[in-house]
């Protein structure tokens, strides 16, 4: 009976230690999943809010700032994933800033008066919007490239 009791206590303790050790040392796959989950949340925000009103765009900019912070706060240990993390932080920061600028410019056009100064205000806003669209297109291409690279890396066997 003493031997049986010994194994009854030893098995749960060993299992607990094994679970504790594996939970502390995340592997590449679990780190990839965490990073992908946060990046996908940001991307779905953008897709959901494309072409929305000024107020919604301002909120989208704030939401993307939160996504940026969430990505930056991920505690990743894999060096390559840290590079991807840094890249996505920059991408979402740039998108957030571009959307904020475009939102303010669009808001300015709505308050412009029907006068020479109003037309000037609209032309300036249009130039800002065009510039941010160019920035967003560039950042979108960078994001696509980074997503493809991360997917290749995350799908490689460890």
C-alpha positions, -999 to +999 in steps of 0.1 A: +000+000+000+029+023+007+042+020-029+007+027-043+003+058-021+038+070-032+028+069-069-006+084-061+011+115-047+041+115-072+020+114-104-001+146-098+030+165-085+050+155-116+021+164-139+018+198-122+055+205-126+054+195-162+024+218-169+041+246-151+073+243-170+056+241-204+033+270-196+063+292-187+083+284-218+060+291-247+070+277-281+071+294-314+036+283-324+019+297-294+038+330-297+028+331-334-008+325-325-008+353-300+008+378-324-015+367-353-046+371-330-038+407-322-028+416-357-060+401-371-081+421-346-065+453-359-069+443-395-106+434-390-112+469-374-098+485-406-119+462-429-150+468-408-147+506-409-135+513-444-152+544-459-170+554-427-179+588-414-154+612-397-165+604-362-161+567-369-127+573-385-115+592-354-126+563-332-109+538-356-077+558-352-080+555-314-088+518-317-057+512-338-036+530-312-049+505-287-041+476-311-006+491-315-002+491-277-015+456-275+010+443-300+039+462-283+030+447-250+031+411-262+059+393-243+075+373-271+108+355-266+114+343-302+138+368-318+122+366-353+088+371-338+100+401-320+111+416-354+076+409-367+061+425-336+082+456-341+072+458-378+035+455-369+038+482-342+052+506-369+025+496-394-004+501-370+011+534-357+014+547-392-021+536-401-036+552-370-018+585-377-029+585-413-065+578-405-064+605-378-050+631-403-076+621-430-104+623-404-094+658-394-091+668-430-124+654-439-139+672-409-124+704-421-141+701-455-175+697-438-171+730-419-157+749-449-178+779-460-188+787-495-161+813-500-125+816-514-110+807-480-135+778-477-123+765-511-088+769-501-095+749-469-111+722-490-081+720-514-057+718-485-078+690-469-080+672-502-042+673-505-039+659-469-064+631-477-046+622-509-013+621-490-027+599-463-042+576-489-008+572-505+007+565-470-020+540-463-014+522-496+023+519-489+017+508-453-009+482-465+017+467-489+043+466-461+017+449-439+009+423-466+046+416-470+051+412-433+021+390-429+034+367-457+069+365-441+054+358-406+031+331-420+061+314-437+081+316-405+052+304-382+045+275-405+081+262-404+086+232-381+105+240-350 
